[in-house]
Amino acid sequence: MSVYGQINVYKFGAGFFSNYHIVLTTIMWCIEEFKIKPYVNLNHTAWVENYNPYLDYSPLNPVNTWNWWFDQEIPTERDKVIPLLPLSNPNTFFSHTEQFWKRKDIPYARSIVDKYIHIKSHILKQVDEYYEKYFKNHVVLGIMARGGEIFHHHPQYGNQTIETWIEYTRNIKKEHPEIDTIFLVTEDSNYIPIYLNEFPDTLYLKDVFRRTKEKLEYMIEFTLWPCIAKPRENHCQLLGDECLTQALLLSKCDYLLVKHCNTTNIAILCANENLKDVIYAL
């Protein structure tokens, strides 16, 4: 018989990588404080298919959505399972509120990820295929041009405009002329043609959903607007796939130009020795 701490995440207002961060820090707590195996249960967040933004709590979903994207040990009937609520302050073990790049606690966090957070093989395969086709033998600048509602909810991380991102990109390419490819991740669809006009070597994932289509007022009121829309079958599951794919591709770049956000943090967390520098747009 094994003993598991079941990590139940009740976080409707959190995006994909906010939930990831909550899970990561709660796994650390589970291991360090209780010395037991973690088991993650994400059936009560906005990423379930029956999410209703007008309710404080939507009904529990029978599907553990964590298992859509990650492989984990699943307790059997013979095992003992201890329910654990996530930490009230998920920054207790690993803070997301400060810039990640070159932090001393990253190696430890990576070791926890390597041991307990295993991304599904179909996502890793897609990332590897894209890398082989577009990144290999190139020097790539990855850009996380986070936009949308984050300006309103997190003004402390800066109010960058398209002009900000273009100017930073020009300066980085001037400083590093070896960069021959740009990989762009952004919610703002209007950024893409501007980047292609300025930098024709820009790559981006063409079929991902999370790009701004709603008015800003709507996105501010319903910060998880991508989860509300249902433009395709298994939408929330596919949306999580896309979040992971983009973050993992950013992690494979040689340089990063980013806004401070959870996607940025996870990209840095998943990077290895290929990542030479991270520039934060201010």
N, C-alpha and C positions, 0 to 999 in steps of 0.2 A: 504493500500500500504506500502511495506517495501522498504528500500534503501539498495542496495548491492554494495560493491566494488568488481568488477570482476578482480581477480588477473591473469593476462596473463603472463605466464612464457615463455620467448624466450631464451632458454639456451641449445644449441646443444652440448656443450662440457661437460655437467654435467652428472654424474651418478645418479642412482635412489635416493640415500639419499642426494646428493647435491641438487637436485631439491626439495626434502622434506624440507631441511633446508631453502632454498630460500622461499618456501611457508610459512613455520612456521614464519620466521621473517617478511615477508610481511603481514601476518595475524595480527601480533602484531602491525605493523604500521597502518594497516587499522582500527583496533580497537582504538588504542590510539590517532591517529592523526585525523581520520575522524569520529569516533564514529558510524560506520556503519558495517553491517554484511559482512563477507567475502564470496566470491564465487570463487572457484579455477577453472581455465581453463588451462589444459595441452595438448593442441592440436598442439603445435608448438615446440616440443622438439624431441630429438633423439629416444624417446620411442614410437613414432607413427610408424605404420608398413611400411610407405613409406620413411623412413629415408635413405638418400643418403649421405655417408661420403665425397663424392667429390664435394658436393654443399655447399655453405655457409648457404643457407636456403632451406630446402626442402618445398614442398607445404604444406599449411595448411591442417590438417586432419579434417574431419567433426566430428570425435570422440573425446570427451574430455577424455583423458586417465586417468585423476585423478579419474574419476568415475569407472574405472576398479577396483580400490583398496580401495576406500574410499566412504563412504556415506556422503552426505552434503545436506543442504537446497538448492533447485534449484529455482531461481527466476521465477515468472510467468509473463505473459504478462502485468499484472497490476502493477508490481513492477518497480522501477527505478533502473537501473544498471549503475554504473559509472566505466568505464574501468580504471584499475590501472596497470601500469608496475611495475615489481618487483623492489625492492630497488637496486640502482647501487652498494651499498655496503651492502650486506645482513648481515654483522656482526654488523650493527648499533644497532640492538635490541638484538641479541643473537649470540655471536661469535662462530664459529666452529674451529677457528684457535688455540685455547688453550685447554688444557686437561679439559674434562668435570667433571671428578670425584670430588665430594665434592664442586663444585661451588655453590655459594650462590643464583644464579639466576635460578637454575634448578627447584625449586618448582613452580615458576611463569610460566616457559616454559611448565611444565607438566600440569598446570591448563589450558593453552591455548590448548594444545593437547587434553586433556580430553573433552573440550567443542566443539572444531571445527574439529578435525582430527579423524574420526571414521573409523577404519579399517573394511573391509567387514567381515561378519560373517563366510564365508567359510574359510577364512585365520585363524581367531581366533579359529575356531573349529579344524583345523588341528594342530595348535600349542598346544591346550589343550589336544588333544588326544596323541600327542607325549610326552608331559609332563607327563601325567598320566602313560604312558607305560614305559618311560625310566628315567625320572627325579625324580618322586615322591619317597620319602623315601630314596633318595640318596643325597650325598653331591657332587655337580657337579662343576668342573672347566671348564668354557667356554673359548675357545681360538679363537681369531680373528687373524689368521696368514695371514694378508694381504700381497699380493705379486704382481707379474706382473709389470705393468707399473708405479705403484706408486713410486717405487724407483727412477725412472728417473724424474718424475714430482714433487715429494715432498721429496727431499733428507733430508730436515730438520727434518723429522719424523723418520730417521734412515734407515739403509740398513741391515735389519735383514736377516739372512739366516736360513736354517732349523736347523743348529747347535744352533743358538740363541734360537729358540723356544724350542728345546729339553732341553737345559740347564736350561732355565727359568722354564720349566715344572717340571723338576727334583727337582729344589730348592723349588718350591712352594709345591710340594707334600711332600717333606721332612719337610717343616715348618708346613704343615697342613695334617697330616697323616689321618685325617678323610675323606679326598677326596677319593671317590671310583669310580668316573666316570669322563670321559673327553668328552666334546663335542667340536668338531673341525670344524671351518669354515675357508676355505682357497680357493684361486683361483688356487693354485699350486697342481696339481694332484699328483705329485711325493712326496708331503709331507705325503699323506695318508698312503701308505704302511710303510713308515719310522716310523710314529707315532704308527701304529698298531704293529709293531715289538717291539718298545720300551715300549708302553703302550697298552696292549691288550684290556683294558677297554674303548678304544676310540670309541666314536660314531660320526657319520657324516651323513648328508643327502645324500643318494646315487644317487638320480636322478636329482639333481639340475644342471643347465647348466653351470653357470659361474665358470668354472675352465680352467686353461691355456691349450689351444690346439694350439694356433697360436704362431709363433716365436715372441720373445720379440720386435724385430724391428717393426713388424706389429702393435703390441699392443701400442707401443710408438707413432706411427704415427696416429693410430685410437684408441684413448683411450676408445671409446665406442664399441669396437669390439664385445661384446656380443650382442649388439642391431643389428649389421649389419648382423650377421648370421641368417639364417632362417631355422633351422633344424626341425621345427615342426609348426603346425598350431597354430595361436594366440601366437607366440613365445614371443613377447615383454610383453604381458599381463601376461603370465606365469612366465616370468623372474622377473617381479615386485612382483608377489606372492611369489616367492622364496626368493627374497631379504628381504621382510617383515617377512617371516616365520623364516629365519635364525636369523635376528636381534631380533625378539621377543623371540626366544628360548634362545639366549644369555642373554637376559634380565632376564630370569628365573633361571639363574645359581647362585650359591652361591659365586663363585669367578670368576673373569675375568682376563685373560692374553691377552693383546691386543697391537696392533699398533694404533697410533693415526690416525683415519680416520672417515668418516661420519657414516659408519656402526657401529663402536664402540660407537660413540656419541649417536646415536639413541637407541642402546641397553641400555646404561646407562640412557637415558631419559625415557625409558619405564619401567625401573626396579622399584622395590618397596623395602620394608624392607628386602627381602630375600638376597639382594646383600650386602655382607659383606666387600669386598675389590676389588679394581681394580689395577692390576699391569701393567704398561706400559713397554713393551720391548724397550730397548734403543739401 
